[in-house]
Amino acid sequence: MSAQMFESFKVNSPNVKYTDEHIISDYTYQTTKVQNVNGELIIEPVDQKYIFKTERKVPRMGVMIVGLCGNNGTTVVGGVIANREGLCWNTKQGLQTPNYFGSVVMSSTIRMGMDENGCDAYVPLKNLIPMVHPNDIVFGGWDINNANLADAMQRAQVFDYDLQVQLIPHMKNITPLPSIYFPDFIAANQKDRANNVLTGTKKEQMEQIRKDIRDFKESNKLDTVVVMWSANTERFSSLVPGVNDTIDNLMAAIDRSEEEISPSTLFAVASILENTTYINGSPQNTFVPAVIDLAIQHNVSIGGDDFKTGQTKIKSVLTDYLVSAGIKPVSIVSYNHLGNNDGKNLSAPQQFRSKEITKSNVVDDMIASNNILYKQGEHPDHVIVIKYVPYVGDSKRAMDEYTSQIFMGGHNTIVLHNTCEDSLLAAPIILDLVILAEVTSRITMKKQNDDQFATFHPVLSLLSYLLKAPLVPKHATVVNALFKQRACIENIFKACVGIAPDNNMLLEQRL
C-alpha cells in the first residue's frame, strides 16, 4: 500500500498546544530574500519565527447569495439540502447519492507525511483545522426575480428530474428578498426577469440591504454571515475622480445616486458597513479603490473576482506546465458556448468585456516568470470567445488551442474539448469560498517578538485558487498558477498545526 487515509490526527510536538479555545503553533517560516546588487542576484535564506493561533469553536454561519434564484444559487442550496437530508435519486445510470465532489475543502486530501515503510499518510483538508460543514450553513439572499427556489431550480434544469421532485418540498418556501436593479449595468435581455426589485435612491437601497443582513443574522441566530455575489455579470464601472476613488467621495456619490455606482458596489459597501465578509463571484470591477479602502478601514474581509470553474482552471495548469517545461506558448485561443442565463447576459458586448478581462490575465505571472522564453513585454496571442447557444443550457462547451514553439524551430499544438455542467462546477466553489473566508477570520498570527496578534489582510488573497482574477493587497504579487495557489492554502493550514510544508524532496528515499 503506497498511501493510507486517516480521518483525524495528533501532532506530537512541543511547538503545538491545544487548549479548549485555541490551537497555538510555534512555526518557523523559511523563505529567501533577494537583492539586485550591481547586476548580481544576492540570495539570503531567512528564518522567521511566527506564532499562529486558531479559534477552535466553529460558528453558526449564514450565507446570503445575491442572485439566489439563478442557476448557481439554486444548485448550491439544492445540493446542500440533498446532502443534509441524504436524498438519493435515480438516473439511467442507476441510483445516485449526494456528495460534495468538486469542493477542495470537502473532497480533497492533504499529505501529512510518510511512515517507516514509505507509505504516505493523508487526511481530509476539512479536518486539518476546525471548519464549518456545508450541511450546517443557513442560506438566504436576494434576486431581481421573485420565483421561489423550487420554481427557480426547475427553470435552471441543472439537477436530474428525480432529484428535483424530492427537493421541491424543501425549496418551495424559500423566496428571495428584493434586489437592486440598475438596467444600465446588465444586459437589456434581463429586463423580463426583473420583477422583484428595490426602489428609492441608491442610499435608500443600500440601507435596505444593510437591514436585510441584520435581520437575516438575527432571525436565524447566526454568529457570522458571508455575502456572495453570484448574480449577473455587470459592465465595468468607470473609475471617476470624485466618485469612486476615495471613501468620502464614494459615500457622497451614493448619497447623490451617482450613475457609476453599480449594484454590486452597493452590496459590497452595505456588507462592509455591517462587518460582513463580501465575495465577488463575477468578473466586474466591484472593488473600485474606495471599496477596497473601506474594507481595510473597517478590517472586513473581501474576496474576488469571478468563480474559476472549468476552462480558466485548466489554462492556469497547462500554461504553468508548458512554461515550466521550457516550452513557449505563442498562441492561446479559447472558445466557449453555453445556454444558461449567464450566457444570455454575456451575449451583450459590455458584459462580455468584463468576462474577457478576467479570463485574459490568468497566464500573466507564468509568462513573466521566464525571460528565457519571453523578452521584456512579449506575450502570447490570447483570444477569448463566448457565444450564447440556448439549447445547450447549463452544459457549457469549451474548446482551446495552445500553439507553442519547441526545440529548433518546431511547433506543438494541443487542442482540448471540455464539456462541463457549469453550475455543478460553480456550486462547490461557492461553498469553498465561504468556508475558507470564515475560517481565516479565526486565524491570527504574530512574529515571535511582537506583542499583538494580527488577522489576515482584509483583501483575502488566500482565495485565489477559486477565482479567475485574484484580488490581492496593494503591492502584493498576483499568483495565477493553480498548484501554487492550492499549496498556499494547504501550507498555511499546516502552519496552524505546526507542520512543515510538503517539499517533495523525499531525501530519506534518495540515499
C-alpha positions in Angstrom: 0.0 0.0 0.0 1.5 3.4 -1.1 -1.0 5.6 0.7 -3.3 5.5 3.7 -6.2 7.7 4.7 -6.9 8.9 8.2 -9.9 11.0 9.4 -8.1 12.5 12.4 -4.5 13.1 13.6 -2.4 14.3 16.5 0.7 16.4 16.2 3.4 15.2 18.6 5.4 18.3 19.0 6.3 20.8 21.8 5.6 23.6 19.3 1.9 22.9 19.2 -0.6 23.3 22.0 -4.3 22.6 22.1 -6.5 24.4 24.6 -10.3 24.4 24.9 -10.4 27.6 22.9 -7.4 27.6 20.6 -4.8 25.7 18.6 -1.5 27.5 19.2 1.5 26.8 17.0 5.1 28.0 17.1 6.2 27.9 13.5 9.4 28.7 11.6 8.7 30.3 8.3 11.6 29.7 5.9 11.9 31.8 2.8 14.6 33.6 0.8 15.3 37.3 0.4 16.8 38.5 -2.8 18.6 41.7 -3.9 20.0 43.0 -7.1 23.4 44.4 -6.3 25.2 45.9 -9.3 23.5 43.3 -11.6 24.3 40.3 -9.4 21.5 38.4 -7.6 22.2 38.1 -3.9 20.2 35.5 -2.2 19.8 35.3 1.6 17.9 32.4 3.3 15.6 33.8 6.1 14.1 32.0 9.1 11.2 34.0 10.8 9.5 32.6 13.8 5.7 33.1 14.0 3.0 32.1 16.4 -0.3 31.0 14.9 -3.5 31.0 17.0 -6.7 29.4 15.6 -10.0 29.6 17.3 -11.5 26.1 17.6 -15.1 27.0 18.0 -16.9 26.8 14.7 -19.6 29.5 14.4 -23.2 29.1 13.2 -22.8 30.7 9.7 -25.3 32.1 7.2 -24.6 32.8 3.5 -26.6 35.4 1.6 -26.4 35.0 -2.1 -27.0 37.9 -4.5 -28.7 36.1 -7.4 -30.2 33.4 -5.1 -32.6 32.2 -7.8 -30.1 31.8 -10.5 -28.5 28.6 -11.6 -25.7 28.8 -9.1 -27.9 29.8 -6.2 -30.4 27.1 -6.7 -27.7 24.5 -7.3 -25.8 25.4 -4.1 -28.9 25.4 -1.9 -30.4 22.3 -3.5 -27.1 20.5 -3.3 -26.6 21.2 0.4 -30.2 20.2 1.1 -29.7 16.9 -0.7 -26.5 16.2 1.3 -28.0 17.2 4.6 -31.2 15.2 4.1 -29.5 12.2 2.4 -31.6 12.4 -0.7 -30.9 9.7 -3.3 -32.2 9.8 -6.9 -32.5 7.5 -9.9 -31.0 8.2 -13.4 -30.5 6.0 -16.4 -27.1 5.1 -14.8 -28.8 3.9 -11.6 -29.1 5.2 -8.1 -27.1 8.4 -7.3 -26.1 9.5 -3.9 -25.3 13.1 -2.8 -21.7 14.3 -2.4 -19.5 17.3 -2.3 -17.3 16.4 -5.3 -15.6 19.5 -6.7 -15.1 21.1 -3.3 -11.4 21.3 -2.4 -12.5 21.7 1.3 -14.8 18.7 1.4 -13.4 16.3 -1.1 -9.6 16.7 -1.2 -6.9 15.4 1.0 -3.6 16.6 2.4 -0.4 14.6 2.6 0.8 14.7 6.2 4.0 12.6 6.0 5.3 9.1 5.4 5.8 6.2 7.7 8.9 3.9 8.1 7.6 1.7 5.3 7.3 4.5 2.8 3.5 4.7 3.0 2.1 8.2 2.6 -0.5 9.3 5.2 -3.3 11.6 4.1 -6.1 13.4 6.0 -9.1 15.3 4.6 -8.4 19.0 4.2 -11.6 19.7 6.1 -10.2 18.0 9.2 -6.9 19.9 9.2 -8.4 22.7 11.4 -12.0 23.2 12.6 -14.2 24.4 9.7 -17.9 25.0 9.1 -19.6 22.0 7.4 -21.8 22.9 4.4 -24.7 21.0 5.8 -24.8 23.5 8.7 -24.9 26.7 6.6 -28.1 28.7 6.6 -28.9 30.2 3.2 -30.8 33.3 2.1 -30.4 36.2 -0.3 -31.7 38.5 -3.0 -32.8 38.2 -6.6 -34.3 40.5 -9.1 -36.7 37.7 -10.0 -39.4 36.7 -7.5 -39.6 32.9 -8.2 -39.4 30.7 -5.2 -36.3 28.4 -5.1 -38.3 25.3 -6.3 -39.6 27.0 -9.4 -36.1 28.6 -10.0 -34.5 25.2 -9.7 -36.8 23.7 -12.2 -36.2 26.6 -14.6 -32.5 26.1 -14.3 -32.6 22.5 -15.4 -29.4 21.6 -13.7 -30.4 18.7 -11.4 -31.8 15.4 -12.6 -35.6 15.2 -12.6 -36.0 12.7 -9.8 -33.8 14.9 -7.5 -35.8 18.0 -8.4 -39.0 16.2 -7.4 -37.6 15.4 -4.0 -36.1 18.9 -3.5 -39.4 20.8 -4.3 -40.9 20.4 -0.8 -37.6 21.7 0.8 -37.2 24.7 -1.6 -40.7 25.9 -2.4 -41.0 28.1 0.7 -37.6 29.8 0.2 -38.1 33.1 -1.6 -35.6 35.8 -2.4 -35.5 39.3 -1.0 -36.0 42.2 -3.5 -32.6 43.1 -5.1 -31.0 46.1 -6.6 -31.6 46.5 -10.4 -30.0 49.2 -12.5 -30.6 48.3 -16.1 -27.5 50.1 -17.4 -25.2 47.6 -15.7 -26.5 44.3 -17.1 -27.8 43.2 -20.5 -31.1 44.5 -21.7 -32.2 40.9 -22.2 -32.5 40.5 -18.4 -35.4 43.1 -18.2 -38.1 40.5 -18.4 -36.8 38.7 -15.2 -36.7 41.9 -13.1 -40.0 41.7 -11.1 -38.5 41.8 -7.6 -36.6 45.0 -7.3 -35.9 47.7 -4.7 -36.9 51.2 -5.3 -35.7 54.6 -3.9 -32.4 56.3 -4.0 -29.1 54.4 -4.1 -28.6 55.3 -0.5 -32.0 54.0 0.5 -31.4 50.8 -1.4 -28.1 50.3 0.2 -29.6 50.9 3.7 -32.2 48.2 2.9 -29.5 45.7 2.1 -27.9 46.5 5.4 -31.2 45.9 7.2 -31.7 42.6 5.3 -28.3 41.4 6.5 -29.0 42.4 10.1 -32.5 40.8 10.0 -31.2 37.6 8.5 -28.5 37.3 11.1 -30.8 38.0 14.0 -33.8 35.8 12.8 -31.6 32.8 12.2 -29.5 33.3 15.4 -26.2 33.4 13.4 -22.8 34.1 14.6 -21.5 35.3 11.3 -22.7 36.0 7.7 -21.0 35.9 4.3 -22.5 37.8 1.4 -21.7 36.2 -2.0 -22.3 37.9 -5.4 -23.5 35.2 -7.8 -25.7 37.5 -9.9 -25.4 38.7 -13.5 -22.0 40.0 -14.7 -22.1 43.7 -14.8 -20.3 46.0 -17.2 -17.2 47.6 -15.8 -17.7 50.7 -13.8 -15.8 53.8 -14.9 -13.2 54.9 -12.4 -14.2 58.5 -11.9 -12.3 61.0 -9.8 -14.6 62.4 -7.2 -16.9 59.5 -7.4 -15.3 56.1 -6.5 -11.7 57.0 -5.9 -11.8 57.7 -2.1 -14.1 56.6 0.7 -15.5 60.1 1.3 -16.2 60.6 -2.4 -17.8 57.2 -2.7 -20.2 57.7 0.2 -21.1 61.2 -1.1 -21.7 59.7 -4.6 -24.0 57.1 -3.1 -25.9 59.9 -1.3 -26.5 61.7 -4.6 -27.2 58.4 -6.6 -24.3 58.8 -8.9 -24.8 56.8 -12.1 -21.4 55.0 -12.0 -22.2 53.3 -8.6 -23.1 49.8 -9.5 -25.4 47.3 -7.7 -22.5 45.1 -6.8 -20.6 48.0 -5.3 -23.7 48.9 -3.2 -23.9 45.4 -1.9 -20.2 45.4 -1.1 -20.4 48.7 0.8 -23.5 47.5 2.7 -21.7 44.3 3.7 -18.6 46.1 4.9 -20.6 48.6 6.9 -22.3 45.6 8.5 -19.0 43.9 9.3 -19.9 41.2 6.9 -17.5 39.4 4.5 -18.2 40.1 0.9 -17.1 37.9 -2.1 -17.5 38.9 -5.7 -18.1 35.8 -7.9 -18.5 37.7 -11.1 -15.8 39.5 -13.3 -16.9 43.1 -12.9 -14.8 45.7 -11.0 -17.0 45.8 -7.9 -13.9 46.6 -5.8 -13.2 50.1 -7.0 -10.4 51.8 -5.0 -12.8 53.3 -2.5 -14.4 50.0 -1.7 -11.0 48.4 -1.0 -10.0 51.3 1.2 -13.4 51.0 3.1 -12.8 47.3 3.7 -9.3 48.0 5.0 -10.6 50.8 7.2 -13.2 48.6 8.8 -11.0 45.4 8.7 -13.7 43.5 6.9 -12.7 40.7 4.6 -13.4 40.9 0.9 -12.5 38.5 -1.9 -12.8 38.3 -5.7 -13.1 38.2 -8.6 -15.0 35.6 -10.8 -15.5 31.9 -10.0 -12.8 29.8 -11.5 -14.6 26.6 -12.8 -13.5 25.0 -16.0 -11.6 26.5 -18.9 -9.6 29.1 -16.9 -8.6 26.5 -14.2 -7.3 24.2 -16.9 -5.5 27.1 -18.6 -3.7 28.0 -15.3 -2.5 24.4 -15.1 -1.5 23.9 -18.7 0.3 27.2 -19.2 2.2 26.6 -16.0 3.2 23.1 -17.2 4.4 24.4 -20.6 6.4 27.3 -19.4 7.9 25.3 -16.5 9.0 22.7 -19.1 10.8 25.3 -21.2 8.1 25.2 -23.9 6.9 28.6 -25.2 3.2 29.1 -25.7 2.8 31.6 -28.5 -0.9 31.4 -29.2 -3.8 30.6 -26.8 -7.3 30.6 -28.3 -10.3 29.9 -26.1 -13.9 29.4 -27.3 -17.0 28.8 -25.1 -20.6 28.4 -25.8 -23.4 28.0 -23.2 -27.1 28.4 -22.9 -27.9 29.4 -19.3 -28.9 32.8 -18.2 -25.2 33.7 -17.6 -24.6 33.0 -21.3 -27.6 35.1 -22.2 -26.3 38.1 -20.2 -22.8 37.7 -21.6 -24.1 37.9 -25.1 -24.2 41.7 -24.6 -20.8 43.3 -25.5 -20.2 45.3 -22.3 -20.8 42.3 -20.1 -18.7 40.1 -22.2 -15.9 42.6 -22.0 -15.9 42.2 -18.2 -15.5 38.4 -18.6 -12.9 38.8 -21.2 -10.7 40.9 -19.0 -10.7 38.3 -16.1 -10.1 35.4 -18.4 -7.2 37.2 -20.3 -5.0 37.9 -17.3 -4.7 34.3 -16.0 -1.4 33.5 -17.7 0.4 36.7 -17.0 2.5 35.7 -14.0 3.6 32.5 -15.6 4.8 34.3 -18.8 6.6 36.9 -16.7 8.5 34.2 -14.8 10.6 33.1 -17.8 12.6 35.7 -19.7 14.5 32.9 -21.5 11.3 32.2 -23.4 9.8 35.7 -23.5 11.6 39.0 -24.0 10.5 42.0 -21.9 6.9 42.9 -22.9 6.4 39.8 -25.1 3.2 37.9 -24.6 1.4 35.1 -26.4 -1.5 35.9 -28.6 -4.5 35.3 -26.3 -8.1 35.3 -27.7 -11.3 34.5 -25.9 -14.8 34.0 -27.5 -18.1 33.4 -25.7 -21.3 32.6 -27.5 -24.9 32.1 -26.3 -26.5 28.9 -27.6 -29.8 28.4 -25.7 -30.2 24.7 -26.5 -27.1 23.5 -24.5 -28.4 25.1 -21.3 -26.0 24.7 -18.4 -23.8 22.2 -20.2 -21.1 24.6 -21.3 -18.7 23.7 -24.1 -15.1 24.9 -24.0 -12.6 24.5 -26.8 -9.0 25.5 -26.5 -6.0 25.5 -28.8 -2.4 26.0 -27.4 0.3 26.5 -30.0 3.9 26.5 -28.7 7.4 26.8 -30.0 9.6 23.8 -29.2 13.2 22.7 -29.9 14.9 24.0 -33.0 12.0 26.0 -34.5 9.4 23.2 -34.2 5.9 23.7 -33.1 3.5 21.8 -30.9 -0.3 22.3 -30.8 -2.6 21.0 -28.0 -6.3 21.1 -28.6 -8.8 20.5 -25.8 -12.6 20.0 -25.8 -14.3 20.3 -22.4 -18.0 19.7 -21.8 -18.9 20.8 -18.2 -22.1 21.4 -16.3 -21.3 25.0 -15.3 -23.4 25.3 -12.2 -22.4 21.9 -10.8 -18.7 23.1 -11.1 -19.5 26.5 -9.6 -21.6 25.4 -6.6 -18.8 23.6 -4.7 -16.5 26.6 -5.4 -19.1 28.9 -3.7 -19.1 26.6 -0.7 -15.3 26.6 -0.6 -15.1 30.3 -0.8 -17.4 31.0 2.1 -15.9 28.2 4.3 -12.4 29.4 3.7 -13.3 33.0 4.2 -14.9 32.1 7.5 -12.0 30.0 8.8 -9.4 32.7 8.0 -11.4 35.0 10.3 -10.5 32.7 13.2 -6.7 32.5 12.4 -4.4 35.2 13.9 -0.6 35.3 13.9 2.3 37.3 15.1 6.0 37.4 14.8 7.6 35.8 17.8 8.6 39.1 19.4 5.5 41.1 18.6 3.0 42.0 21.3 -0.3 41.7 19.3 -1.7 39.0 17.1 -3.0 40.2 13.7 -5.6 38.9 11.3 -5.1 38.2 7.7 -5.2 41.3 5.4 -8.8 42.2 4.6 -8.2 41.5 0.9 -8.3 37.7 1.1 -5.7 36.6 -1.5 -5.8 33.2 0.1 -9.0 32.6 -2.0 -7.0 33.0 -5.3 -7.3 29.2 -6.0 -11.0 29.6 -6.6 -11.1 32.9 -8.6 -10.1 33.8 -12.1 -8.8 37.3 -11.4 -7.5 37.2 -7.8 -7.8 40.3 -5.7 -4.7 40.9 -3.7 -3.5 43.6 -1.3 -1.7 46.6 -2.8 1.9 45.7 -3.9 1.3 42.0 -3.3 2.1 39.5 -6.1 -0.7 38.1 -8.1 -0.3 34.4 -8.4 -2.4 32.5 -11.1 -0.5 29.2 -11.2 -3.1 26.8 -9.8 -0.9 24.4 -7.8 0.9 27.4 -6.2 -2.5 28.7 -5.1 -3.5 25.4 -3.6 -0.2 24.9 -1.9 -0.7 28.3 -0.2 -4.0 27.1 1.4 -2.5 23.8 2.4 0.7 25.2 3.9 -1.0 27.9 5.9 -3.4 25.4 7.4 -0.4 23.1 8.1 1.3 26.0 9.8 -1.7 26.4 12.1 -1.0 22.9 13.5 2.8 23.2 13.4 3.6 21.0 10.3 6.2 21.9 7.7 5.2 22.4 4.1 5.5 19.3 1.8 8.7 20.0 -0.1 8.7 16.8 -2.2 12.4 16.3 -1.7 12.0 12.7 -0.2 15.6 12.7 0.9 15.0 9.7 3.1 14.4 7.7 -0.1 17.3 9.1 -2.1 20.3 7.9 -0.1 
